């Protein structure tokens, strides 16, 4: 009888595979990966939206004040799927280590143990990463971090949810539309290198 129930259960999962898998996390702070930024017009400073420096295939805009969060940036596609949200970066109002520990507990309860540690060995910057995939090539990364002193990162507690597979598609789309000849690119790098050395060395 037990084997019969197992067979029935497996057959049910094959017939309805989505019920046998946990849904990928796409919601954070009221924003949703894959949605159009215009759907969140009242929550994003639209005037702040502009292409990212050195990553023109993605645009980014600042969020308006949200309870529980101090600040945040919403990134969206500029090529393959224009204006669709590909990354949500938010900084929590509570910057304490105690709050970070509570967040970690909640994250692990929901997603299990993280897959990778991205912080430094001295734990000045503590950063844990979870990676999720679906059966269609979709990839999502989730990073939770606590920073005490690292000046190149936001001080306090921050979370970043990224649709990495779509970010890759945005990059590929942009490269296809703006090809660079290898010879020209190499000459450009050499010229920039000579110019930079002139800045580095007194004369």
Secondary structure, 3 states (H helix, E strand, C coil): CHHHHHHHHHHHHHHCHHHHCCCCCCEECCEECCCEHHHHCCCECHHHCEEECCEEEEEEEEECCECCEEEEEEEEECCCCCCEEEEEEEEECCCCHHHHHHHHHHHHHHHCCCCEECCCCCCCEEEEEEEEECCCCCEEEEEEEEECCCCCCCCEEEEEEECHHHHHHHHHHHHHHCCCCHHHHHHHHHHHHHHHHHHHCCC
